[in-house]
């Protein structure tokens, strides 16, 4: 009887430990989602607020980048990505680190800035901001909205590559946009591949105060 009692006790402890881990993971996921939503809403209001703005030069070839002056603006925010047909709308932040990708779409360092000639690359999680990319199609419109301009791209192609295949981030002579997320979209755990969207710039339009 003692052996069975001990075994039952250990099983009970194991069950409680699993429940605790499960609740912790759910709590972490909920907290991350809430943090992301708060950040997105705050930056949407602050970055596109019709307050006085200042300009800085980003490169010799690019137009000056207009910066918002609100104290609430994250200095790493570049603007907003919109893909109207599939409902994507999210703040874009400089960086591809875990912190950035938890709260925004990340601009991959070393790639072109909005409006610059070359390859601008953005990364996003497949279970949050880029979940809808599984429904993207050629000829879909993608917009990158900054304080000064709305850059409009049209999707040329999609492809699936391995995580070590970084040629999709290589510089280009044309003005293009590359979106990268993990694949398969519904994979549980660390996904083995990457889903890549490539789009070409077709228009650059002025943005009214307030960011649309």
C-alpha positions, 0 to 999 in steps of 0.5 A: 500500500505504501508503494502505491501511495508513494507512486500516487503522490508523485503522480499528483505532484507531477500533475500539479507541476504540469498544470503550473507550467501550463498556467505560466505559459498561458499567462506569459502569452496573455501578458505578451499579447496585452503588452503588444496591443498597448504598445501598438495603440500608444505608438499609433497615436503618438507617432502619427500625432499632428504635432510639429515635426523635425527632419533628419537626413537618413542618407545622401540619396534618400529624402529626409526622415521626418520624426515625431516630437511627442514624448510618447514616441518610441525613437525606434519606430519607423512607421506602419505597415498596411496590407489592406486585403488581408487586414495587416496593420502594424507599427514597424520598429527598428530591429529584429530582436526578440523584444521588438518582434514581441511588440511590432514588426521589425525592420531588419538592420542593414537593409534599406530604409523606407523610400531608399533604393535597395531591399527593405526587409521586415520580419514578423511573427507568424502567430501575431502580426504576420499571421495573415501572410498565409493568405497573401497573393501576387498583386496585393498592395502593401503600404509602408506609411511614414510621417512624410510619405506612404510608399506603395508596393505590389507583391511580385512573388512568395517563396519558402526558404530555409532559415540559413538562406539569407540571400533574400536579404541581399541588397538590390538595385531596385526599390523592393520590400521583403517580408519574412516570417516563420513557416509553416504558419501552424507549426508547433514549436520552432518552425523549420523554414521561412515564408518570404514575400517580395514586392516592388515599389510602385508609388510614393505619396505624401501623407497628411498630418495624422498619418491616415 
